[in-house]
Amino acid sequence: MTESSDSSKQLAQLVDRCQQAMAHAWVVRAFLRHCDEAEDFPELTLISRSIFDVSRALETRVTDPMGYFKMLTKKIGKFRAAVEEFAKQVPEISSHTNFAQSVISLRGSVMILDESLKQAREVAIQAEASKTGPATG
């Protein structure tokens, strides 16, 4: 297997890992959109919109890992901020376990996205280094 196909395979696996994390976020979105508290707390729409925005932006690039991680780089900061804002709001909204678990799930999704983005950058750097070859002096 060539270095290029190996890095392509690694990037594709990282995209799959991110998509799994976003699937968890999407389930949280579905819960929040249909919970009784949604009517009384319109701020829940902010995290739902953020999940929707990131999911839709990324899903259009699953067959283009470099484009996927470029888009993730653009979206991750705003998504992380939305998740943390949601985490601050949850105690005011409900003490139900479903809400506490949704915070854990979304923070876990952000953590996986961050880790995968870091790994994708490392793979891209290694692939670029292998193209240029060792430095000669």
DSSP file (Angstrom, degrees, kcal/mol; ACC not computed):
  #  RESIDUE AA STRUCTURE BP1 BP2  ACC     N-H-->O    O-->H-N    N-H-->O    O-->H-N    TCO  KAPPA ALPHA  PHI   PSI    X-CA   Y-CA   Z-CA
    1    1 A M              0   0    0      0, 0.0     2,-0.1     0, 0.0     0, 0.0   0.000 360.0 360.0 360.0 134.9    0.0    0.0    0.0
    2    2 A T     >  -     0   0    0      1,-0.1     4,-2.3     4,-0.0     5,-0.2  -0.359 360.0-113.9 -78.8 160.7    1.4    3.4   -0.9
    3    3 A E  H  > S+     0   0    0      1,-0.2     4,-2.4     2,-0.2     5,-0.2   0.886 117.2  52.7 -57.4 -41.1    1.8    6.2    1.5
    4    4 A S  H  > S+     0   0    0      2,-0.2     4,-2.2     1,-0.2    -1,-0.2   0.919 111.0  44.1 -64.7 -45.6   -0.8    8.2   -0.3
    5    5 A S  H  > S+     0   0    0      2,-0.2     4,-2.2     1,-0.2    -1,-0.2   0.843 112.3  54.4 -70.8 -30.9   -3.5    5.5   -0.2
    6    6 A D  H  X S+     0   0    0     -4,-2.3     4,-2.3     2,-0.2    -2,-0.2   0.930 110.6  44.6 -65.1 -45.4   -2.6    4.8    3.5
    7    7 A S  H  X S+     0   0    0     -4,-2.4     4,-2.6     2,-0.2    -2,-0.2   0.876 111.9  53.3 -67.9 -35.7   -3.2    8.5    4.4
    8    8 A S  H  X S+     0   0    0     -4,-2.2     4,-2.3     2,-0.2    -1,-0.2   0.911 110.0  48.1 -62.2 -41.8   -6.4    8.5    2.3
    9    9 A K  H  X S+     0   0    0     -4,-2.2     4,-2.1     2,-0.2    -2,-0.2   0.911 111.5  49.9 -65.3 -42.5   -7.6    5.5    4.2
   10   10 A Q  H  X S+     0   0    0     -4,-2.3     4,-2.0     1,-0.2    -2,-0.2   0.916 111.5  48.4 -62.0 -43.6   -6.7    7.1    7.6
   11   11 A L  H  X S+     0   0    0     -4,-2.6     4,-2.2     1,-0.2    -1,-0.2   0.899 110.0  51.7 -64.8 -40.0   -8.6   10.3    6.6
   12   12 A A  H  X S+     0   0    0     -4,-2.3     4,-2.2     1,-0.2    -1,-0.2   0.890 109.3  50.7 -63.2 -39.1  -11.6    8.3    5.5
   13   13 A Q  H  X S+     0   0    0     -4,-2.1     4,-2.1     2,-0.2    -1,-0.2   0.879 109.4  50.8 -65.6 -37.5  -11.6    6.5    8.9
   14   14 A L  H  X S+     0   0    0     -4,-2.0     4,-2.3     2,-0.2    -2,-0.2   0.876 107.9  52.5 -68.0 -36.9  -11.4    9.8   10.7
   15   15 A V  H  X S+     0   0    0     -4,-2.2     4,-2.6     2,-0.2    -2,-0.2   0.932 108.9  50.7 -61.6 -44.8  -14.4   11.1    8.6
   16   16 A D  H  X S+     0   0    0     -4,-2.2     4,-2.0     1,-0.2    -2,-0.2   0.906 109.2  51.0 -58.7 -42.1  -16.3    8.0    9.7
   17   17 A R  H  X S+     0   0    0     -4,-2.1     4,-1.9     1,-0.2    -1,-0.2   0.910 111.0  48.1 -63.0 -42.5  -15.5    8.7   13.3
   18   18 A C  H  X S+     0   0    0     -4,-2.3     4,-2.6     1,-0.2    -2,-0.2   0.899 108.8  53.8 -64.3 -40.5  -16.7   12.3   13.0
   19   19 A Q  H  X S+     0   0    0     -4,-2.6     4,-1.7     1,-0.2    -1,-0.2   0.865 106.7  52.3 -64.3 -35.1  -19.9   11.1   11.4
   20   20 A Q  H  X S+     0   0    0     -4,-2.0     4,-1.6     2,-0.2    -1,-0.2   0.912 110.0  48.6 -64.7 -41.8  -20.5    8.8   14.3
   21   21 A A  H  X S+     0   0    0     -4,-1.9     4,-1.8     1,-0.2    -2,-0.2   0.901 110.8  50.4 -64.1 -40.4  -20.0   11.7   16.7
   22   22 A M  H  X S+     0   0    0     -4,-2.6     4,-2.4     1,-0.2    -1,-0.2   0.807 103.6  59.5 -69.9 -27.5  -22.4   13.9   14.7
   23   23 A A  H  X S+     0   0    0     -4,-1.7     4,-1.9     2,-0.2    -1,-0.2   0.904 105.2  49.7 -63.8 -40.5  -25.0   11.1   14.7
   24   24 A H  H  X S+     0   0    0     -4,-1.6     4,-1.9     1,-0.2    -2,-0.2   0.927 111.2  48.9 -61.5 -44.1  -25.0   11.3   18.5
   25   25 A A  H  X S+     0   0    0     -4,-1.8     4,-2.5     1,-0.2    -2,-0.2   0.889 107.9  54.8 -62.6 -38.9  -25.4   15.0   18.2
   26   26 A W  H  X S+     0   0    0     -4,-2.4     4,-2.3     1,-0.2    -1,-0.2   0.875 105.8  51.7 -64.4 -37.0  -28.3   14.6   15.8
   27   27 A V  H  X S+     0   0    0     -4,-1.9     4,-2.3     2,-0.2    -1,-0.2   0.893 109.0  50.6 -66.3 -39.1  -30.1   12.3   18.2
   28   28 A V  H  X S+     0   0    0     -4,-1.9     4,-2.8     2,-0.2     5,-0.2   0.930 108.6  53.0 -61.3 -44.2  -29.7   15.0   20.9
   29   29 A R  H  X S+     0   0    0     -4,-2.5     4,-2.4     1,-0.2    -2,-0.2   0.921 108.3  49.6 -56.3 -45.7  -31.1   17.5   18.4
   30   30 A A  H  X S+     0   0    0     -4,-2.3     4,-1.3     1,-0.2    -1,-0.2   0.918 111.2  49.6 -61.7 -43.8  -34.2   15.2   17.9
   31   31 A F  H >X S+     0   0    0     -4,-2.3     4,-1.0     1,-0.2     3,-0.5   0.942 112.6  46.9 -58.6 -48.7  -34.7   14.9   21.6
   32   32 A L  H 3< S+     0   0    0     -4,-2.8     3,-0.3     1,-0.2    -2,-0.2   0.859 109.6  52.9 -66.1 -35.9  -34.5   18.7   22.2
   33   33 A R  H 3< S+     0   0    0     -4,-2.4    -1,-0.2    -5,-0.2    -2,-0.2   0.779 118.5  35.9 -70.3 -24.6  -36.8   19.5   19.3
   34   34 A H  H << S+     0   0    0     -4,-1.3    -1,-0.2    -3,-0.5    -2,-0.2   0.424  89.9 109.9-111.3   0.0  -39.5   17.1   20.6
   35   35 A C  S >< S-     0   0    0     -4,-1.0     3,-1.4    -3,-0.3     4,-0.3  -0.407  76.3-118.1 -75.6 155.4  -39.2   17.5   24.4
   36   36 A D  T >> S+     0   0    0      1,-0.3     3,-1.0     2,-0.2     4,-0.5   0.826 111.5  63.3 -60.0 -33.1  -41.9   19.3   26.3
   37   37 A E  H 3> S+     0   0    0      1,-0.2     4,-1.9     2,-0.2     3,-0.3   0.672  80.2  83.4 -69.0 -16.7  -39.5   22.0   27.5
   38   38 A A  H <4 S+     0   0    0     -3,-1.4    -1,-0.2     1,-0.2     6,-0.2   0.841  89.6  51.0 -58.3 -35.0  -38.9   23.1   23.9
   39   39 A E  H <4 S+     0   0    0     -3,-1.0    -1,-0.2    -4,-0.3    -2,-0.2   0.873 114.9  41.5 -69.7 -37.1  -42.0   25.3   24.0
   40   40 A D  H  < S+     0   0    0     -4,-0.5    -2,-0.2    -3,-0.3    -1,-0.2   0.670 117.9  46.3 -85.8 -18.3  -41.0   27.0   27.3
   41   41 A F    ><  +     0   0    0     -4,-1.9     3,-2.2     1,-0.1    -1,-0.2  -0.736  57.5 175.9-129.1  83.1  -37.3   27.5   26.4
   42   42 A P  T >  S+     0   0    0      0, 0.0     3,-1.9     0, 0.0     4,-0.3   0.702  73.6  78.8 -62.2 -17.6  -36.9   28.9   22.9
   43   43 A E  T >> S+     0   0    0      1,-0.3     3,-1.2     2,-0.2     4,-0.7   0.694  76.5  75.3 -64.4 -16.2  -33.1   29.0   23.6
   44   44 A L  H <> S+     0   0    0     -3,-2.2     4,-1.7     1,-0.3    -1,-0.3   0.773  82.4  67.7 -64.4 -23.7  -33.1   25.3   22.9
   45   45 A T  H <> S+     0   0    0     -3,-1.9     4,-2.7    -4,-0.2    -1,-0.3   0.787  89.3  65.5 -66.9 -24.6  -33.4   26.1   19.2
   46   46 A L  H <> S+     0   0    0     -3,-1.2     4,-2.0    -4,-0.3    -1,-0.2   0.938 105.3  40.2 -64.4 -46.5  -29.9   27.6   19.3
   47   47 A I  H  X S+     0   0    0     -4,-0.7     4,-2.6     2,-0.2     5,-0.2   0.884 114.8  54.0 -70.6 -35.9  -28.2   24.3   20.0
   48   48 A S  H  X S+     0   0    0     -4,-1.7     4,-2.3     1,-0.2    -2,-0.2   0.919 110.1  46.8 -61.8 -42.8  -30.5   22.5   17.6
   49   49 A R  H  X S+     0   0    0     -4,-2.7     4,-3.0     2,-0.2    -1,-0.2   0.888 111.0  52.2 -65.4 -39.1  -29.6   25.0   14.8
   50   50 A S  H  X S+     0   0    0     -4,-2.0     4,-2.5     2,-0.2     5,-0.3   0.931 110.6  46.9 -64.0 -45.4  -25.9   24.6   15.6
   51   51 A I  H  X S+     0   0    0     -4,-2.6     4,-2.7     1,-0.2     5,-0.2   0.929 114.1  48.8 -60.3 -45.4  -26.1   20.8   15.3
   52   52 A F  H  X S+     0   0    0     -4,-2.3     4,-2.8    -5,-0.2     5,-0.3   0.933 111.0  50.4 -59.3 -47.6  -28.1   21.1   12.1
   53   53 A D  H  X S+     0   0    0     -4,-3.0     4,-2.1     1,-0.2    -2,-0.2   0.928 114.7  41.8 -59.0 -49.0  -25.6   23.6   10.6
   54   54 A V  H  X S+     0   0    0     -4,-2.5     4,-2.4     2,-0.2     5,-0.3   0.932 115.4  50.4 -66.4 -45.6  -22.5   21.5   11.4
   55   55 A S  H  X S+     0   0    0     -4,-2.7     4,-2.7    -5,-0.3    -2,-0.2   0.935 113.6  43.7 -59.1 -48.2  -24.2   18.2   10.3
   56   56 A R  H  X S+     0   0    0     -4,-2.8     4,-0.9    -5,-0.2    -1,-0.2   0.887 113.4  51.2 -67.6 -38.4  -25.4   19.5    7.0
   57   57 A A  H  < S+     0   0    0     -4,-2.1    -1,-0.2    -5,-0.3    -2,-0.2   0.895 116.9  40.2 -64.7 -39.1  -22.1   21.3    6.2
   58   58 A L  H >< S+     0   0    0     -4,-2.4     3,-2.4     1,-0.2    -2,-0.2   0.880 105.4  62.5 -78.9 -38.8  -20.1   18.1    6.9
   59   59 A E  H >< S+     0   0    0     -4,-2.7     3,-0.8     1,-0.3    -1,-0.2   0.748  95.9  61.4 -64.2 -21.7  -22.4   15.6    5.3
   60   60 A T  T 3< S+     0   0    0     -4,-0.9    -1,-0.3     1,-0.2    -2,-0.1   0.556 108.7  44.5 -77.7  -5.5  -21.9   17.1    1.9
   61   61 A R  T X  S+     0   0    0     -3,-2.4     3,-1.9     1,-0.1     7,-0.5   0.188  70.8 114.6-123.5  15.9  -18.2   16.4    2.1
   62   62 A V  T <  S+     0   0    0     -3,-0.8    -1,-0.1     1,-0.3    -2,-0.1   0.774  81.9  50.1 -63.2 -24.5  -18.0   12.9    3.4
   63   63 A T  T 3  S+     0   0    0      1,-0.2    -1,-0.3    -4,-0.2    -2,-0.1   0.439 107.8  57.7 -91.2   1.2  -16.4   11.7    0.2
   64   64 A D    <>  -     0   0    0     -3,-1.9     4,-2.8     1,-0.1     3,-0.3  -0.734  65.3-178.2-129.2  80.8  -13.8   14.5    0.3
   65   65 A P  H  > S+     0   0    0      0, 0.0     4,-2.7     0, 0.0     5,-0.2   0.849  82.5  51.6 -53.0 -40.0  -11.9   14.1    3.5
   66   66 A M  H  > S+     0   0    0      1,-0.2     4,-1.8     2,-0.2     5,-0.1   0.932 114.0  44.0 -64.2 -42.8   -9.7   17.2    3.0
   67   67 A G  H  > S+     0   0    0     -3,-0.3     4,-2.3     2,-0.2    -1,-0.2   0.861 111.5  55.8 -65.6 -36.2  -12.8   19.3    2.3
   68   68 A Y  H  X S+     0   0    0     -4,-2.8     4,-2.6    -7,-0.5    -2,-0.2   0.942 110.9  42.2 -60.6 -50.1  -14.5   17.7    5.2
   69   69 A F  H  X S+     0   0    0     -4,-2.7     4,-2.0     2,-0.2    -1,-0.2   0.795 111.0  56.1 -73.8 -26.4  -11.8   18.7    7.7
   70   70 A K  H  X S+     0   0    0     -4,-1.8     4,-1.3    -5,-0.2    -1,-0.2   0.929 111.6  43.7 -65.2 -44.8  -11.4   22.1    6.1
   71   71 A M  H  X S+     0   0    0     -4,-2.3     4,-1.9     1,-0.2    -2,-0.2   0.896 111.0  54.3 -66.9 -40.0  -15.2   22.7    6.8
   72   72 A L  H  X S+     0   0    0     -4,-2.6     4,-2.6     1,-0.2    -1,-0.2   0.894 104.0  56.1 -60.6 -38.9  -14.9   21.2   10.3
   73   73 A T  H  < S+     0   0    0     -4,-2.0     4,-0.5     1,-0.2    -1,-0.2   0.890 110.0  46.2 -58.4 -39.4  -12.1   23.6   11.0
   74   74 A K  H  < S+     0   0    0     -4,-1.3     4,-0.3     1,-0.2    -1,-0.2   0.842 121.1  36.4 -70.6 -34.2  -14.5   26.4   10.1
   75   75 A K  H  X S+     0   0    0     -4,-1.9     4,-2.2     1,-0.1     5,-0.2   0.711  94.7  79.8 -96.1 -23.1  -17.4   25.1   12.1
   76   76 A I  H  X S+     0   0    0     -4,-2.6     4,-2.9     1,-0.2     5,-0.2   0.850  90.0  53.1 -63.1 -38.7  -15.9   23.6   15.3
   77   77 A G  H  > S+     0   0    0     -4,-0.5     4,-2.2     2,-0.2    -1,-0.2   0.931 112.5  43.1 -63.6 -46.2  -15.4   26.8   17.2
   78   78 A K  H  > S+     0   0    0     -4,-0.3     4,-2.2     2,-0.2    -1,-0.2   0.888 115.2  50.5 -66.5 -39.4  -19.0   28.0   16.9
   79   79 A F  H  X S+     0   0    0     -4,-2.2     4,-2.4     2,-0.2    -2,-0.2   0.932 109.7  50.1 -64.4 -45.2  -20.3   24.4   17.6
   80   80 A R  H  X S+     0   0    0     -4,-2.9     4,-2.3     1,-0.2    -2,-0.2   0.920 111.3  49.2 -58.2 -45.0  -18.1   24.2   20.7
   81   81 A A  H  X S+     0   0    0     -4,-2.2     4,-2.3     1,-0.2    -1,-0.2   0.896 110.5  50.3 -62.9 -40.5  -19.4   27.6   22.0
   82   82 A A  H  X S+     0   0    0     -4,-2.2     4,-2.5     2,-0.2    -1,-0.2   0.899 109.9  50.6 -64.6 -40.7  -23.0   26.5   21.3
   83   83 A V  H  X S+     0   0    0     -4,-2.4     4,-2.4     2,-0.2    -2,-0.2   0.919 111.9  47.0 -63.6 -43.5  -22.5   23.3   23.3
   84   84 A E  H  X S+     0   0    0     -4,-2.3     4,-1.7     2,-0.2    -2,-0.2   0.873 111.5  50.8 -68.5 -36.2  -21.0   25.1   26.2
   85   85 A E  H  X S+     0   0    0     -4,-2.3     4,-1.6     2,-0.2    -2,-0.2   0.921 110.8  49.5 -64.4 -43.4  -23.8   27.7   26.2
   86   86 A F  H  X S+     0   0    0     -4,-2.5     4,-2.0     1,-0.2    -2,-0.2   0.913 107.1  55.1 -59.7 -44.0  -26.3   24.9   26.2
   87   87 A A  H  < S+     0   0    0     -4,-2.4    -1,-0.2     1,-0.2    -2,-0.2   0.865 107.7  49.8 -59.9 -36.4  -24.5   23.2   29.1
   88   88 A K  H  < S+     0   0    0     -4,-1.7     4,-0.3     1,-0.2    -1,-0.2   0.847 112.9  47.3 -68.9 -33.7  -24.9   26.5   31.1
   89   89 A Q  H >X S+     0   0    0     -4,-1.6     4,-1.3    -3,-0.2     3,-1.2   0.778  91.4  80.3 -79.4 -28.5  -28.6   26.6   30.3
   90   90 A V  H >X S+     0   0    0     -4,-2.0     4,-2.7     1,-0.3     3,-0.7   0.860  85.8  56.3 -54.0 -45.5  -29.5   23.1   31.1
   91   91 A P  H 34 S+     0   0    0      0, 0.0    -1,-0.3     0, 0.0    -2,-0.1   0.840 110.5  47.0 -58.9 -29.4  -29.8   23.4   34.9
   92   92 A E  H <4 S+     0   0    0     -3,-1.2    -2,-0.2    -4,-0.3     3,-0.1   0.762 115.6  46.1 -77.8 -25.8  -32.3   26.2   34.4
   93   93 A I  H << S-     0   0    0     -4,-1.3     2,-0.3    -3,-0.7    -3,-0.1   0.932 125.8 -25.4 -84.4 -50.4  -34.3   24.2   31.9
   94   94 A S     <  -     0   0    0     -4,-2.7    -1,-0.3    -5,-0.1    -2,-0.1  -0.978  30.8-148.2-165.5 148.0  -34.6   20.8   33.6
   95   95 A S        +     0   0    0     -2,-0.3    -1,-0.1    -3,-0.1     5,-0.0   0.320  60.8 129.7 -98.6   5.7  -32.9   18.5   36.1
   96   96 A H    >>  -     0   0    0      1,-0.1     4,-1.6     3,-0.0     3,-1.0  -0.296  69.3-121.9 -62.6 143.9  -34.1   15.4   34.1
   97   97 A T  H 3> S+     0   0    0      1,-0.3     4,-3.1     2,-0.2     5,-0.3   0.828 108.9  65.1 -55.6 -36.1  -31.4   12.9   33.3
   98   98 A N  H 3> S+     0   0    0      1,-0.2     4,-1.6     2,-0.2    -1,-0.3   0.877 104.0  46.0 -58.5 -37.2  -32.1   13.2   29.6
   99   99 A F  H <> S+     0   0    0     -3,-1.0     4,-1.7     2,-0.2    -1,-0.2   0.917 112.7  48.9 -72.3 -42.8  -30.9   16.8   29.7
  100  100 A A  H  X S+     0   0    0     -4,-1.6     4,-1.8     1,-0.2    -2,-0.2   0.917 113.1  48.5 -61.3 -42.2  -27.8   16.0   31.7
  101  101 A Q  H  X S+     0   0    0     -4,-3.1     4,-2.8     1,-0.2    -1,-0.2   0.844 105.4  58.2 -67.3 -33.5  -27.0   13.1   29.3
  102  102 A S  H  X S+     0   0    0     -4,-1.6     4,-2.5    -5,-0.3    -1,-0.2   0.874 105.4  50.2 -66.1 -35.0  -27.5   15.4   26.3
  103  103 A V  H  X S+     0   0    0     -4,-1.7     4,-2.7     2,-0.2     5,-0.2   0.936 111.8  47.6 -65.0 -45.5  -24.8   17.7   27.6
  104  104 A I  H  X S+     0   0    0     -4,-1.8     4,-2.3     1,-0.2    -2,-0.2   0.917 113.1  49.1 -60.8 -43.4  -22.4   14.7   28.1
  105  105 A S  H  X S+     0   0    0     -4,-2.8     4,-2.1     2,-0.2    -2,-0.2   0.922 112.9  45.8 -64.0 -45.1  -23.2   13.4   24.6
  106  106 A L  H  X S+     0   0    0     -4,-2.5     4,-2.4     2,-0.2    -2,-0.2   0.901 112.7  49.8 -67.8 -40.0  -22.6   16.8   23.0
  107  107 A R  H  X S+     0   0    0     -4,-2.7     4,-2.4     1,-0.2    -1,-0.2   0.900 110.7  51.4 -63.8 -38.1  -19.4   17.5   24.8
  108  108 A G  H  X S+     0   0    0     -4,-2.3     4,-2.4    -5,-0.2    -2,-0.2   0.888 108.1  52.0 -63.3 -39.0  -18.3   14.0   23.8
  109  109 A S  H  X S+     0   0    0     -4,-2.1     4,-2.6     2,-0.2    -2,-0.2   0.926 110.2  47.9 -62.7 -44.6  -19.1   14.8   20.2
  110  110 A V  H  X S+     0   0    0     -4,-2.4     4,-2.8     1,-0.2    -2,-0.2   0.911 110.9  51.9 -62.3 -41.8  -17.0   18.0   20.4
  111  111 A M  H  X S+     0   0    0     -4,-2.4     4,-2.7     2,-0.2    -2,-0.2   0.923 111.3  46.5 -61.2 -44.9  -14.1   16.1   21.9
  112  112 A I  H  X S+     0   0    0     -4,-2.4     4,-2.7     2,-0.2     5,-0.2   0.909 112.6  50.0 -64.8 -42.2  -14.2   13.4   19.2
  113  113 A L  H  X S+     0   0    0     -4,-2.6     4,-2.4     2,-0.2    -2,-0.2   0.927 112.3  47.8 -62.1 -44.3  -14.4   16.1   16.5
  114  114 A D  H  X S+     0   0    0     -4,-2.8     4,-2.3     2,-0.2    -2,-0.2   0.938 114.0  46.2 -60.7 -48.0  -11.4   18.0   18.0
  115  115 A E  H  X S+     0   0    0     -4,-2.7     4,-2.4     1,-0.2    -2,-0.2   0.909 113.8  48.5 -62.6 -42.7   -9.4   14.8   18.3
  116  116 A S  H  X S+     0   0    0     -4,-2.7     4,-2.7     2,-0.2    -1,-0.2   0.887 110.1  51.6 -66.4 -39.1  -10.2   13.7   14.8
  117  117 A L  H  X S+     0   0    0     -4,-2.4     4,-2.1    -5,-0.2    -1,-0.2   0.911 110.3  49.2 -63.5 -42.4   -9.3   17.1   13.4
  118  118 A K  H  X S+     0   0    0     -4,-2.3     4,-1.9     2,-0.2    -2,-0.2   0.928 113.0  46.8 -61.9 -45.4   -6.0   17.0   15.2
  119  119 A Q  H  X S+     0   0    0     -4,-2.4     4,-2.6     1,-0.2    -2,-0.2   0.891 109.6  54.1 -64.8 -39.3   -5.3   13.5   13.8
  120  120 A A  H  X S+     0   0    0     -4,-2.7     4,-2.4     1,-0.2    -1,-0.2   0.892 107.5  50.7 -63.1 -38.6   -6.4   14.6   10.3
  121  121 A R  H  X S+     0   0    0     -4,-2.1     4,-2.4     2,-0.2    -1,-0.2   0.912 110.4  49.4 -63.7 -41.8   -3.9   17.5   10.4
  122  122 A E  H  X S+     0   0    0     -4,-1.9     4,-2.5     2,-0.2    -2,-0.2   0.911 111.3  48.9 -63.8 -42.6   -1.1   15.1   11.5
  123  123 A V  H  X S+     0   0    0     -4,-2.6     4,-2.6     2,-0.2    -2,-0.2   0.919 111.9  49.1 -62.7 -43.7   -2.0   12.6    8.7
  124  124 A A  H  X S+     0   0    0     -4,-2.4     4,-2.3     2,-0.2    -2,-0.2   0.897 111.2  49.5 -63.9 -40.6   -2.0   15.5    6.1
  125  125 A I  H  X S+     0   0    0     -4,-2.4     4,-2.5     2,-0.2    -2,-0.2   0.927 112.7  47.2 -63.6 -44.8    1.4   16.8    7.4
  126  126 A Q  H  X S+     0   0    0     -4,-2.5     4,-2.1     1,-0.2    -2,-0.2   0.898 111.7  50.5 -64.2 -40.3    2.9   13.3    7.2
  127  127 A A  H  X S+     0   0    0     -4,-2.6     4,-1.3     2,-0.2    -1,-0.2   0.900 111.9  47.5 -65.1 -39.4    1.5   12.8    3.7
  128  128 A E  H  X S+     0   0    0     -4,-2.3     4,-1.7     1,-0.2    -2,-0.2   0.902 110.9  51.6 -67.6 -40.5    2.9   16.1    2.5
  129  129 A A  H  X S+     0   0    0     -4,-2.5     4,-1.5     1,-0.2    -2,-0.2   0.869 107.3  52.6 -63.9 -36.3    6.3   15.3    4.1
  130  130 A S  H  < S+     0   0    0     -4,-2.1    -1,-0.2     1,-0.2    -2,-0.2   0.807 106.8  54.2 -71.8 -26.4    6.4   11.9    2.3
  131  131 A K  H  < S+     0   0    0     -4,-1.3    -2,-0.2     1,-0.2    -1,-0.2   0.898 112.0  42.5 -70.5 -40.1    5.7   13.7   -1.1
  132  132 A T  H  < S-     0   0    0     -4,-1.7    -2,-0.2     1,-0.1    -1,-0.2   0.705 104.1-147.2 -81.2 -19.9    8.6   16.1   -0.7
  133  133 A G     <  -     0   0    0     -4,-1.5    -1,-0.1    -5,-0.2    -2,-0.1  -0.067  38.7 -32.8  78.5 175.8   10.9   13.4    0.6
  134  134 A P        -     0   0    0      0, 0.0     2,-0.2     0, 0.0    -4,-0.0  -0.336  69.9-103.7 -69.9 149.5   13.7   13.8    3.1
  135  135 A A        -     0   0    0     -2,-0.0     2,-0.4     2,-0.0    -2,-0.0  -0.477  34.0-151.7 -70.9 140.8   15.7   17.0    3.3
  136  136 A T              0   0    0     -2,-0.2    -1,-0.0     1,-0.1    -3,-0.0  -0.888 360.0 360.0-115.1 149.2   19.1   16.9    1.7
  137  137 A G              0   0    0     -2,-0.4    -1,-0.1     0, 0.0    -2,-0.0   0.435 360.0 360.0-122.4 360.0   21.9   19.1    2.8
